C-alpha cells in the first residue's frame, strides 16, 4: 500500500469519507453536506482538517524512511 493510501486509511472515518466523496466521487462540498446531513461549512472544516492530517502523516513517514 502506498504512503498516501496508508495515510488516508489512518484518517478518522468521517474525514476519510469526506476525502473519498470529494476526490474519488467528485462531489462538491455542498453535495457532501447533503449526503452527510451536515452544514457545508462543517464539510469544509473536515476537509481542511483531513488535509492537515494527511500532510503530517506523509511528512512523518518521509522522515522515518530517511533515517
CHARMM internal coordinates of N, CA and C (Angstrom, degrees):
IC EDIT
DIST 1 N 1 CA 1.4519
DIST 1 CA 1 C 1.5252
ANGL 1 N 1 CA 1 C 108.54
DIST 1 C 2 N 1.3118
ANGL 1 CA 1 C 2 N 117.51
DIHE 1 N 1 CA 1 C 2 N 137.92
DIST 2 N 2 CA 1.4526
ANGL 1 C 2 N 2 CA 121.97
DIHE 1 CA 1 C 2 N 2 CA -178.18
DIST 2 CA 2 C 1.5155
ANGL 2 N 2 CA 2 C 112.82
DIHE 1 C 2 N 2 CA 2 C -74.41
DIST 2 C 3 N 1.3109
ANGL 2 CA 2 C 3 N 115.16
DIHE 2 N 2 CA 2 C 3 N 166.86
DIST 3 N 3 CA 1.4573
ANGL 2 C 3 N 3 CA 121.67
DIHE 2 CA 2 C 3 N 3 CA -178.84
DIST 3 CA 3 C 1.5225
ANGL 3 N 3 CA 3 C 111.59
DIHE 2 C 3 N 3 CA 3 C -59.36
DIST 3 C 4 N 1.3321
ANGL 3 CA 3 C 4 N 116.53
DIHE 3 N 3 CA 3 C 4 N -46.30
DIST 4 N 4 CA 1.4616
ANGL 3 C 4 N 4 CA 119.76
DIHE 3 CA 3 C 4 N 4 CA -179.11
DIST 4 CA 4 C 1.5205
ANGL 4 N 4 CA 4 C 110.94
DIHE 3 C 4 N 4 CA 4 C -65.37
DIST 4 C 5 N 1.3183
ANGL 4 CA 4 C 5 N 117.79
DIHE 4 N 4 CA 4 C 5 N -43.65
DIST 5 N 5 CA 1.4640
ANGL 4 C 5 N 5 CA 121.27
DIHE 4 CA 4 C 5 N 5 CA 179.00
DIST 5 CA 5 C 1.5197
ANGL 5 N 5 CA 5 C 111.01
DIHE 4 C 5 N 5 CA 5 C -60.17
DIST 5 C 6 N 1.3217
ANGL 5 CA 5 C 6 N 116.25
DIHE 5 N 5 CA 5 C 6 N -43.12
DIST 6 N 6 CA 1.4661
ANGL 5 C 6 N 6 CA 120.68
DIHE 5 CA 5 C 6 N 6 CA 178.86
DIST 6 CA 6 C 1.5193
ANGL 6 N 6 CA 6 C 110.83
DIHE 5 C 6 N 6 CA 6 C -64.26
DIST 6 C 7 N 1.3236
ANGL 6 CA 6 C 7 N 116.11
DIHE 6 N 6 CA 6 C 7 N -41.85
DIST 7 N 7 CA 1.4700
ANGL 6 C 7 N 7 CA 120.42
DIHE 6 CA 6 C 7 N 7 CA 179.80
DIST 7 CA 7 C 1.5301
ANGL 7 N 7 CA 7 C 110.51
DIHE 6 C 7 N 7 CA 7 C -64.68
DIST 7 C 8 N 1.3141
ANGL 7 CA 7 C 8 N 117.54
DIHE 7 N 7 CA 7 C 8 N -40.20
DIST 8 N 8 CA 1.4700
ANGL 7 C 8 N 8 CA 120.85
DIHE 7 CA 7 C 8 N 8 CA 177.86
DIST 8 CA 8 C 1.5251
ANGL 8 N 8 CA 8 C 110.62
DIHE 7 C 8 N 8 CA 8 C -63.96
DIST 8 C 9 N 1.3228
ANGL 8 CA 8 C 9 N 116.65
DIHE 8 N 8 CA 8 C 9 N -42.49
DIST 9 N 9 CA 1.4660
ANGL 8 C 9 N 9 CA 120.14
DIHE 8 CA 8 C 9 N 9 CA 179.83
DIST 9 CA 9 C 1.5305
ANGL 9 N 9 CA 9 C 112.06
DIHE 8 C 9 N 9 CA 9 C -65.15
DIST 9 C 10 N 1.3306
ANGL 9 CA 9 C 10 N 117.10
DIHE 9 N 9 CA 9 C 10 N -23.22
DIST 10 N 10 CA 1.4624
ANGL 9 C 10 N 10 CA 121.48
DIHE 9 CA 9 C 10 N 10 CA 179.34
DIST 10 CA 10 C 1.5359
ANGL 10 N 10 CA 10 C 112.59
DIHE 9 C 10 N 10 CA 10 C -81.34
DIST 10 C 11 N 1.3282
ANGL 10 CA 10 C 11 N 117.07
DIHE 10 N 10 CA 10 C 11 N -11.33
DIST 11 N 11 CA 1.4689
ANGL 10 C 11 N 11 CA 120.39
DIHE 10 CA 10 C 11 N 11 CA 179.01
DIST 11 CA 11 C 1.5281
ANGL 11 N 11 CA 11 C 110.73
DIHE 10 C 11 N 11 CA 11 C -67.45
DIST 11 C 12 N 1.3341
ANGL 11 CA 11 C 12 N 116.56
DIHE 11 N 11 CA 11 C 12 N 152.09
DIST 12 N 12 CA 1.4663
ANGL 11 C 12 N 12 CA 118.85
DIHE 11 CA 11 C 12 N 12 CA 170.53
DIST 12 CA 12 C 1.5302
ANGL 12 N 12 CA 12 C 109.32
DIHE 11 C 12 N 12 CA 12 C -58.71
DIST 12 C 13 N 1.3165
ANGL 12 CA 12 C 13 N 116.10
DIHE 12 N 12 CA 12 C 13 N 152.01
DIST 13 N 13 CA 1.4680
ANGL 12 C 13 N 13 CA 122.04
DIHE 12 CA 12 C 13 N 13 CA -173.29
DIST 13 CA 13 C 1.5296
ANGL 13 N 13 CA 13 C 113.31
DIHE 12 C 13 N 13 CA 13 C -52.46
DIST 13 C 14 N 1.2986
ANGL 13 CA 13 C 14 N 117.19
DIHE 13 N 13 CA 13 C 14 N -45.77
DIST 14 N 14 CA 1.4731
ANGL 13 C 14 N 14 CA 120.18
DIHE 13 CA 13 C 14 N 14 CA -176.40
DIST 14 CA 14 C 1.5306
ANGL 14 N 14 CA 14 C 111.44
DIHE 13 C 14 N 14 CA 14 C -66.05
DIST 14 C 15 N 1.3294
ANGL 14 CA 14 C 15 N 116.27
DIHE 14 N 14 CA 14 C 15 N -41.31
DIST 15 N 15 CA 1.4630
ANGL 14 C 15 N 15 CA 119.76
DIHE 14 CA 14 C 15 N 15 CA 178.14
DIST 15 CA 15 C 1.5298
ANGL 15 N 15 CA 15 C 110.63
DIHE 14 C 15 N 15 CA 15 C -66.90
DIST 15 C 16 N 1.3205
ANGL 15 CA 15 C 16 N 116.08
DIHE 15 N 15 CA 15 C 16 N -39.29
DIST 16 N 16 CA 1.4676
ANGL 15 C 16 N 16 CA 120.76
DIHE 15 CA 15 C 16 N 16 CA 177.95
DIST 16 CA 16 C 1.5287
ANGL 16 N 16 CA 16 C 109.91
DIHE 15 C 16 N 16 CA 16 C -61.87
DIST 16 C 17 N 1.3181
ANGL 16 CA 16 C 17 N 116.92
DIHE 16 N 16 CA 16 C 17 N -39.87
DIST 17 N 17 CA 1.4638
ANGL 16 C 17 N 17 CA 121.40
DIHE 16 CA 16 C 17 N 17 CA 178.97
DIST 17 CA 17 C 1.5249
ANGL 17 N 17 CA 17 C 111.02
DIHE 16 C 17 N 17 CA 17 C -65.16
DIST 17 C 18 N 1.3217
ANGL 17 CA 17 C 18 N 117.23
DIHE 17 N 17 CA 17 C 18 N -44.06
DIST 18 N 18 CA 1.4640
ANGL 17 C 18 N 18 CA 120.96
DIHE 17 CA 17 C 18 N 18 CA 178.68
DIST 18 CA 18 C 1.5251
ANGL 18 N 18 CA 18 C 110.20
DIHE 17 C 18 N 18 CA 18 C -60.95
DIST 18 C 19 N 1.3282
ANGL 18 CA 18 C 19 N 116.94
DIHE 18 N 18 CA 18 C 19 N -45.51
DIST 19 N 19 CA 1.4662
ANGL 18 C 19 N 19 CA 121.17
DIHE 18 CA 18 C 19 N 19 CA 179.05
DIST 19 CA 19 C 1.5305
ANGL 19 N 19 CA 19 C 110.45
DIHE 18 C 19 N 19 CA 19 C -61.01
DIST 19 C 20 N 1.3139
ANGL 19 CA 19 C 20 N 116.23
DIHE 19 N 19 CA 19 C 20 N -43.47
DIST 20 N 20 CA 1.4625
ANGL 19 C 20 N 20 CA 120.74
DIHE 19 CA 19 C 20 N 20 CA -179.94
DIST 20 CA 20 C 1.5274
ANGL 20 N 20 CA 20 C 111.53
DIHE 19 C 20 N 20 CA 20 C -63.62
DIST 20 C 21 N 1.3171
ANGL 20 CA 20 C 21 N 116.63
DIHE 20 N 20 CA 20 C 21 N -47.31
DIST 21 N 21 CA 1.4599
ANGL 20 C 21 N 21 CA 120.22
DIHE 20 CA 20 C 21 N 21 CA -179.32
DIST 21 CA 21 C 1.5277
ANGL 21 N 21 CA 21 C 111.52
DIHE 20 C 21 N 21 CA 21 C -64.55
DIST 21 C 22 N 1.3248
ANGL 21 CA 21 C 22 N 116.20
DIHE 21 N 21 CA 21 C 22 N -36.95
DIST 22 N 22 CA 1.4656
ANGL 21 C 22 N 22 CA 120.22
DIHE 21 CA 21 C 22 N 22 CA -177.06
DIST 22 CA 22 C 1.5310
ANGL 22 N 22 CA 22 C 111.87
DIHE 21 C 22 N 22 CA 22 C -75.07
DIST 22 C 23 N 1.3132
ANGL 22 CA 22 C 23 N 117.11
DIHE 22 N 22 CA 22 C 23 N -49.47
DIST 23 N 23 CA 1.4624
ANGL 22 C 23 N 23 CA 119.73
DIHE 22 CA 22 C 23 N 23 CA -173.26
DIST 23 CA 23 C 1.5273
ANGL 23 N 23 CA 23 C 114.00
DIHE 22 C 23 N 23 CA 23 C -91.94
DIST 23 C 24 N 1.3063
ANGL 23 CA 23 C 24 N 117.58
DIHE 23 N 23 CA 23 C 24 N -37.37
DIST 24 N 24 CA 1.4591
ANGL 23 C 24 N 24 CA 119.76
DIHE 23 CA 23 C 24 N 24 CA -177.92
DIST 24 CA 24 C 1.5286
ANGL 24 N 24 CA 24 C 111.37
DIHE 23 C 24 N 24 CA 24 C -85.17
DIST 24 C 25 N 1.3264
ANGL 24 CA 24 C 25 N 115.73
DIHE 24 N 24 CA 24 C 25 N -48.81
DIST 25 N 25 CA 1.4660
ANGL 24 C 25 N 25 CA 119.81
DIHE 24 CA 24 C 25 N 25 CA -177.95
DIST 25 CA 25 C 1.5288
ANGL 25 N 25 CA 25 C 112.67
DIHE 24 C 25 N 25 CA 25 C -88.48
DIST 25 C 26 N 1.3344
ANGL 25 CA 25 C 26 N 116.55
DIHE 25 N 25 CA 25 C 26 N -8.18
DIST 26 N 26 CA 1.4611
ANGL 25 C 26 N 26 CA 123.53
DIHE 25 CA 25 C 26 N 26 CA 176.90
DIST 26 CA 26 C 1.5272
ANGL 26 N 26 CA 26 C 113.67
DIHE 25 C 26 N 26 CA 26 C 57.15
DIST 26 C 27 N 1.3395
ANGL 26 CA 26 C 27 N 115.81
DIHE 26 N 26 CA 26 C 27 N 39.50
DIST 27 N 27 CA 1.4613
ANGL 26 C 27 N 27 CA 120.34
DIHE 26 CA 26 C 27 N 27 CA 174.80
DIST 27 CA 27 C 1.5234
ANGL 27 N 27 CA 27 C 109.23
DIHE 26 C 27 N 27 CA 27 C -84.59
DIST 27 C 28 N 1.3183
ANGL 27 CA 27 C 28 N 116.49
DIHE 27 N 27 CA 27 C 28 N 151.92
DIST 28 N 28 CA 1.4612
ANGL 27 C 28 N 28 CA 120.46
DIHE 27 CA 27 C 28 N 28 CA 174.68
DIST 28 CA 28 C 1.5284
ANGL 28 N 28 CA 28 C 108.45
DIHE 27 C 28 N 28 CA 28 C -78.92
DIST 28 C 29 N 1.3163
ANGL 28 CA 28 C 29 N 115.50
DIHE 28 N 28 CA 28 C 29 N 166.43
DIST 29 N 29 CA 1.4643
ANGL 28 C 29 N 29 CA 118.66
DIHE 28 CA 28 C 29 N 29 CA 177.83
DIST 29 CA 29 C 1.5343
ANGL 29 N 29 CA 29 C 110.47
DIHE 28 C 29 N 29 CA 29 C -63.36
DIST 29 C 30 N 1.2947
ANGL 29 CA 29 C 30 N 117.15
DIHE 29 N 29 CA 29 C 30 N -34.16
DIST 30 N 30 CA 1.4701
ANGL 29 C 30 N 30 CA 120.76
DIHE 29 CA 29 C 30 N 30 CA 177.19
DIST 30 CA 30 C 1.5330
ANGL 30 N 30 CA 30 C 110.53
DIHE 29 C 30 N 30 CA 30 C -63.53
DIST 30 C 31 N 1.3352
ANGL 30 CA 30 C 31 N 116.62
DIHE 30 N 30 CA 30 C 31 N -43.33
DIST 31 N 31 CA 1.4672
ANGL 30 C 31 N 31 CA 120.95
DIHE 30 CA 30 C 31 N 31 CA 179.18
DIST 31 CA 31 C 1.5260
ANGL 31 N 31 CA 31 C 111.20
DIHE 30 C 31 N 31 CA 31 C -66.72
DIST 31 C 32 N 1.3235
ANGL 31 CA 31 C 32 N 116.57
DIHE 31 N 31 CA 31 C 32 N -39.82
DIST 32 N 32 CA 1.4695
ANGL 31 C 32 N 32 CA 120.47
DIHE 31 CA 31 C 32 N 32 CA 177.88
DIST 32 CA 32 C 1.5252
ANGL 32 N 32 CA 32 C 109.84
DIHE 31 C 32 N 32 CA 32 C -62.86
DIST 32 C 33 N 1.3199
ANGL 32 CA 32 C 33 N 116.42
DIHE 32 N 32 CA 32 C 33 N -41.30
DIST 33 N 33 CA 1.4665
ANGL 32 C 33 N 33 CA 120.83
DIHE 32 CA 32 C 33 N 33 CA 178.73
DIST 33 CA 33 C 1.5280
ANGL 33 N 33 CA 33 C 110.78
DIHE 32 C 33 N 33 CA 33 C -58.58
DIST 33 C 34 N 1.3166
ANGL 33 CA 33 C 34 N 116.89
DIHE 33 N 33 CA 33 C 34 N -42.82
DIST 34 N 34 CA 1.4647
ANGL 33 C 34 N 34 CA 120.67
DIHE 33 CA 33 C 34 N 34 CA 178.78
DIST 34 CA 34 C 1.5252
ANGL 34 N 34 CA 34 C 111.19
DIHE 33 C 34 N 34 CA 34 C -65.25
DIST 34 C 35 N 1.3379
ANGL 34 CA 34 C 35 N 116.71
DIHE 34 N 34 CA 34 C 35 N -43.46
DIST 35 N 35 CA 1.4690
ANGL 34 C 35 N 35 CA 121.48
DIHE 34 CA 34 C 35 N 35 CA -179.36
DIST 35 CA 35 C 1.5304
ANGL 35 N 35 CA 35 C 110.58
DIHE 34 C 35 N 35 CA 35 C -61.56
DIST 35 C 36 N 1.3347
ANGL 35 CA 35 C 36 N 116.12
DIHE 35 N 35 CA 35 C 36 N -43.98
DIST 36 N 36 CA 1.4694
ANGL 35 C 36 N 36 CA 120.39
DIHE 35 CA 35 C 36 N 36 CA -175.81
DIST 36 CA 36 C 1.5271
ANGL 36 N 36 CA 36 C 113.83
DIHE 35 C 36 N 36 CA 36 C -88.21
DIST 36 C 37 N 1.3311
ANGL 36 CA 36 C 37 N 116.44
DIHE 36 N 36 CA 36 C 37 N -11.18
DIST 37 N 37 CA 1.4675
ANGL 36 C 37 N 37 CA 119.76
DIHE 36 CA 36 C 37 N 37 CA -179.95
DIST 37 CA 37 C 1.5160
ANGL 37 N 37 CA 37 C 112.37
DIHE 36 C 37 N 37 CA 37 C 70.77
DIST 37 C 38 N 1.3337
ANGL 37 CA 37 C 38 N 116.23
DIHE 37 N 37 CA 37 C 38 N 35.92
DIST 38 N 38 CA 1.4596
ANGL 37 C 38 N 38 CA 121.47
DIHE 37 CA 37 C 38 N 38 CA 177.74
DIST 38 CA 38 C 1.5229
ANGL 38 N 38 CA 38 C 108.48
DIHE 37 C 38 N 38 CA 38 C -128.81
DIST 38 C 39 N 1.3315
ANGL 38 CA 38 C 39 N 116.95
DIHE 38 N 38 CA 38 C 39 N 172.76
DIST 39 N 39 CA 1.4583
ANGL 38 C 39 N 39 CA 119.63
DIHE 38 CA 38 C 39 N 39 CA -178.73
DIST 39 CA 39 C 1.5275
ANGL 39 N 39 CA 39 C 110.73
DIHE 38 C 39 N 39 CA 39 C -76.56
DIST 39 C 40 N 1.3052
ANGL 39 CA 39 C 40 N 114.43
DIHE 39 N 39 CA 39 C 40 N 157.39
DIST 40 N 40 CA 1.4593
ANGL 39 C 40 N 40 CA 120.36
DIHE 39 CA 39 C 40 N 40 CA 178.28
DIST 40 CA 40 C 1.5305
ANGL 40 N 40 CA 40 C 110.61
DIHE 39 C 40 N 40 CA 40 C -63.23
DIST 40 C 41 N 1.3335
ANGL 40 CA 40 C 41 N 116.40
DIHE 40 N 40 CA 40 C 41 N -35.47
DIST 41 N 41 CA 1.4643
ANGL 40 C 41 N 41 CA 119.11
DIHE 40 CA 40 C 41 N 41 CA 178.61
DIST 41 CA 41 C 1.5219
ANGL 41 N 41 CA 41 C 111.42
DIHE 40 C 41 N 41 CA 41 C -66.94
DIST 41 C 42 N 1.3424
ANGL 41 CA 41 C 42 N 117.14
DIHE 41 N 41 CA 41 C 42 N -32.71
DIST 42 N 42 CA 1.4701
ANGL 41 C 42 N 42 CA 119.87
DIHE 41 CA 41 C 42 N 42 CA 177.01
DIST 42 CA 42 C 1.5256
ANGL 42 N 42 CA 42 C 110.67
DIHE 41 C 42 N 42 CA 42 C -68.75
DIST 42 C 43 N 1.3265
ANGL 42 CA 42 C 43 N 116.69
DIHE 42 N 42 CA 42 C 43 N -37.90
DIST 43 N 43 CA 1.4665
ANGL 42 C 43 N 43 CA 120.34
DIHE 42 CA 42 C 43 N 43 CA 175.70
DIST 43 CA 43 C 1.5241
ANGL 43 N 43 CA 43 C 108.96
DIHE 42 C 43 N 43 CA 43 C -60.40
DIST 43 C 44 N 1.3175
ANGL 43 CA 43 C 44 N 116.88
DIHE 43 N 43 CA 43 C 44 N -43.94
DIST 44 N 44 CA 1.4572
ANGL 43 C 44 N 44 CA 121.84
DIHE 43 CA 43 C 44 N 44 CA 179.19
DIST 44 CA 44 C 1.5286
ANGL 44 N 44 CA 44 C 110.37
DIHE 43 C 44 N 44 CA 44 C -59.79
DIST 44 C 45 N 1.3320
ANGL 44 CA 44 C 45 N 117.42
DIHE 44 N 44 CA 44 C 45 N -43.21
DIST 45 N 45 CA 1.4618
ANGL 44 C 45 N 45 CA 121.66
DIHE 44 CA 44 C 45 N 45 CA 178.39
DIST 45 CA 45 C 1.5239
ANGL 45 N 45 CA 45 C 111.34
DIHE 44 C 45 N 45 CA 45 C -63.11
DIST 45 C 46 N 1.3187
ANGL 45 CA 45 C 46 N 117.17
DIHE 45 N 45 CA 45 C 46 N -45.62
DIST 46 N 46 CA 1.4639
ANGL 45 C 46 N 46 CA 121.17
DIHE 45 CA 45 C 46 N 46 CA 179.63
DIST 46 CA 46 C 1.5256
ANGL 46 N 46 CA 46 C 111.27
DIHE 45 C 46 N 46 CA 46 C -63.37
DIST 46 C 47 N 1.3224
ANGL 46 CA 46 C 47 N 116.22
DIHE 46 N 46 CA 46 C 47 N -41.33
DIST 47 N 47 CA 1.4582
ANGL 46 C 47 N 47 CA 121.01
DIHE 46 CA 46 C 47 N 47 CA 179.35
DIST 47 CA 47 C 1.5330
ANGL 47 N 47 CA 47 C 110.21
DIHE 46 C 47 N 47 CA 47 C -63.62
DIST 47 C 48 N 1.3146
ANGL 47 CA 47 C 48 N 116.12
DIHE 47 N 47 CA 47 C 48 N -47.44
DIST 48 N 48 CA 1.4691
ANGL 47 C 48 N 48 CA 120.27
DIHE 47 CA 47 C 48 N 48 CA -179.98
DIST 48 CA 48 C 1.5252
ANGL 48 N 48 CA 48 C 111.11
DIHE 47 C 48 N 48 CA 48 C -61.57
DIST 48 C 49 N 1.3232
ANGL 48 CA 48 C 49 N 116.65
DIHE 48 N 48 CA 48 C 49 N -43.20
DIST 49 N 49 CA 1.4641
ANGL 48 C 49 N 49 CA 120.33
DIHE 48 CA 48 C 49 N 49 CA -179.97
DIST 49 CA 49 C 1.5298
ANGL 49 N 49 CA 49 C 110.74
DIHE 48 C 49 N 49 CA 49 C -64.79
DIST 49 C 50 N 1.3140
ANGL 49 CA 49 C 50 N 116.66
DIHE 49 N 49 CA 49 C 50 N -38.93
DIST 50 N 50 CA 1.4639
ANGL 49 C 50 N 50 CA 119.46
DIHE 49 CA 49 C 50 N 50 CA 179.66
DIST 50 CA 50 C 1.5293
ANGL 50 N 50 CA 50 C 110.94
DIHE 49 C 50 N 50 CA 50 C -64.79
DIST 50 C 51 N 1.3331
ANGL 50 CA 50 C 51 N 117.46
DIHE 50 N 50 CA 50 C 51 N -37.12
DIST 51 N 51 CA 1.4655
ANGL 50 C 51 N 51 CA 120.41
DIHE 50 CA 50 C 51 N 51 CA 178.29
DIST 51 CA 51 C 1.5281
ANGL 51 N 51 CA 51 C 110.91
DIHE 50 C 51 N 51 CA 51 C -66.05
DIST 51 C 52 N 1.3270
ANGL 51 CA 51 C 52 N 116.50
DIHE 51 N 51 CA 51 C 52 N -39.10
DIST 52 N 52 CA 1.4724
ANGL 51 C 52 N 52 CA 120.34
DIHE 51 CA 51 C 52 N 52 CA 176.71
DIST 52 CA 52 C 1.5212
ANGL 52 N 52 CA 52 C 109.74
DIHE 51 C 52 N 52 CA 52 C -62.55
DIST 52 C 53 N 1.3350
ANGL 52 CA 52 C 53 N 116.82
DIHE 52 N 52 CA 52 C 53 N -47.28
DIST 53 N 53 CA 1.4696
ANGL 52 C 53 N 53 CA 120.71
DIHE 52 CA 52 C 53 N 53 CA 179.95
DIST 53 CA 53 C 1.5301
ANGL 53 N 53 CA 53 C 111.73
DIHE 52 C 53 N 53 CA 53 C -62.18
DIST 53 C 54 N 1.3164
ANGL 53 CA 53 C 54 N 116.95
DIHE 53 N 53 CA 53 C 54 N -41.94
DIST 54 N 54 CA 1.4644
ANGL 53 C 54 N 54 CA 120.57
DIHE 53 CA 53 C 54 N 54 CA 179.22
DIST 54 CA 54 C 1.5269
ANGL 54 N 54 CA 54 C 110.43
DIHE 53 C 54 N 54 CA 54 C -63.27
DIST 54 C 55 N 1.3218
ANGL 54 CA 54 C 55 N 116.41
DIHE 54 N 54 CA 54 C 55 N -44.63
DIST 55 N 55 CA 1.4605
ANGL 54 C 55 N 55 CA 120.75
DIHE 54 CA 54 C 55 N 55 CA 178.90
DIST 55 CA 55 C 1.5312
ANGL 55 N 55 CA 55 C 110.77
DIHE 54 C 55 N 55 CA 55 C -60.12
DIST 55 C 56 N 1.3348
ANGL 55 CA 55 C 56 N 116.62
DIHE 55 N 55 CA 55 C 56 N -45.69
DIST 56 N 56 CA 1.4606
ANGL 55 C 56 N 56 CA 121.07
DIHE 55 CA 55 C 56 N 56 CA 179.44
DIST 56 CA 56 C 1.5256
ANGL 56 N 56 CA 56 C 111.11
DIHE 55 C 56 N 56 CA 56 C -62.12
DIST 56 C 57 N 1.3136
ANGL 56 CA 56 C 57 N 116.54
DIHE 56 N 56 CA 56 C 57 N -43.88
DIST 57 N 57 CA 1.4588
ANGL 56 C 57 N 57 CA 121.35
DIHE 56 CA 56 C 57 N 57 CA -178.50
DIST 57 CA 57 C 1.5279
ANGL 57 N 57 CA 57 C 111.66
DIHE 56 C 57 N 57 CA 57 C -65.01
DIST 57 C 58 N 1.3111
ANGL 57 CA 57 C 58 N 117.00
DIHE 57 N 57 CA 57 C 58 N -43.38
DIST 58 N 58 CA 1.4633
ANGL 57 C 58 N 58 CA 121.06
DIHE 57 CA 57 C 58 N 58 CA -179.66
DIST 58 CA 58 C 1.5291
ANGL 58 N 58 CA 58 C 110.41
DIHE 57 C 58 N 58 CA 58 C -67.16
DIST 58 C 59 N 1.3298
ANGL 58 CA 58 C 59 N 116.89
DIHE 58 N 58 CA 58 C 59 N -40.80
DIST 59 N 59 CA 1.4733
ANGL 58 C 59 N 59 CA 119.66
DIHE 58 CA 58 C 59 N 59 CA 176.78
DIST 59 CA 59 C 1.5186
ANGL 59 N 59 CA 59 C 111.18
DIHE 58 C 59 N 59 CA 59 C -63.20
DIST 59 C 60 N 1.3282
ANGL 59 CA 59 C 60 N 117.03
DIHE 59 N 59 CA 59 C 60 N -41.17
DIST 60 N 60 CA 1.4586
ANGL 59 C 60 N 60 CA 121.07
DIHE 59 CA 59 C 60 N 60 CA 179.97
DIST 60 CA 60 C 1.5312
ANGL 60 N 60 CA 60 C 110.04
DIHE 59 C 60 N 60 CA 60 C -63.98
DIST 60 C 61 N 1.3011
ANGL 60 CA 60 C 61 N 117.27
DIHE 60 N 60 CA 60 C 61 N -42.41
DIST 61 N 61 CA 1.4707
ANGL 60 C 61 N 61 CA 121.05
DIHE 60 CA 60 C 61 N 61 CA 179.15
DIST 61 CA 61 C 1.5259
ANGL 61 N 61 CA 61 C 110.78
DIHE 60 C 61 N 61 CA 61 C -67.23
DIST 61 C 62 N 1.3230
ANGL 61 CA 61 C 62 N 117.15
DIHE 61 N 61 CA 61 C 62 N -35.55
DIST 62 N 62 CA 1.4576
ANGL 61 C 62 N 62 CA 120.80
DIHE 61 CA 61 C 62 N 62 CA 177.82
DIST 62 CA 62 C 1.5223
ANGL 62 N 62 CA 62 C 111.22
DIHE 61 C 62 N 62 CA 62 C -66.31
DIST 62 C 63 N 1.3182
ANGL 62 CA 62 C 63 N 116.34
DIHE 62 N 62 CA 62 C 63 N -38.36
DIST 63 N 63 CA 1.4647
ANGL 62 C 63 N 63 CA 121.37
DIHE 62 CA 62 C 63 N 63 CA 177.77
DIST 63 CA 63 C 1.5204
ANGL 63 N 63 CA 63 C 111.00
DIHE 62 C 63 N 63 CA 63 C -67.06
DIST 63 C 64 N 1.3358
ANGL 63 CA 63 C 64 N 116.57
DIHE 63 N 63 CA 63 C 64 N -39.80
DIST 64 N 64 CA 1.4542
ANGL 63 C 64 N 64 CA 120.76
DIHE 63 CA 63 C 64 N 64 CA 179.61
DIST 64 CA 64 C 1.5235
ANGL 64 N 64 CA 64 C 111.43
DIHE 63 C 64 N 64 CA 64 C -64.48
DIST 64 C 65 N 1.3140
ANGL 64 CA 64 C 65 N 117.13
DIHE 64 N 64 CA 64 C 65 N -42.05
DIST 65 N 65 CA 1.4611
ANGL 64 C 65 N 65 CA 120.15
DIHE 64 CA 64 C 65 N 65 CA -176.68
DIST 65 CA 65 C 1.5330
ANGL 65 N 65 CA 65 C 111.23
DIHE 64 C 65 N 65 CA 65 C -73.73
DIST 65 C 66 N 1.3292
ANGL 65 CA 65 C 66 N 117.80
DIHE 65 N 65 CA 65 C 66 N -23.83
DIST 66 N 66 CA 1.4563
ANGL 65 C 66 N 66 CA 121.16
DIHE 65 CA 65 C 66 N 66 CA 179.52
DIST 66 CA 66 C 1.5267
ANGL 66 N 66 CA 66 C 111.90
DIHE 65 C 66 N 66 CA 66 C -79.11
DIST 66 C 67 N 1.3211
ANGL 66 CA 66 C 67 N 116.35
DIHE 66 N 66 CA 66 C 67 N -19.25
DIST 67 N 67 CA 1.4776
ANGL 66 C 67 N 67 CA 120.34
DIHE 66 CA 66 C 67 N 67 CA -176.84
DIST 67 CA 67 C 1.5093
ANGL 67 N 67 CA 67 C 112.55
DIHE 66 C 67 N 67 CA 67 C -77.79
END
COOR INIT
IC SEED 1 N 1 CA 1 C
IC BUILD
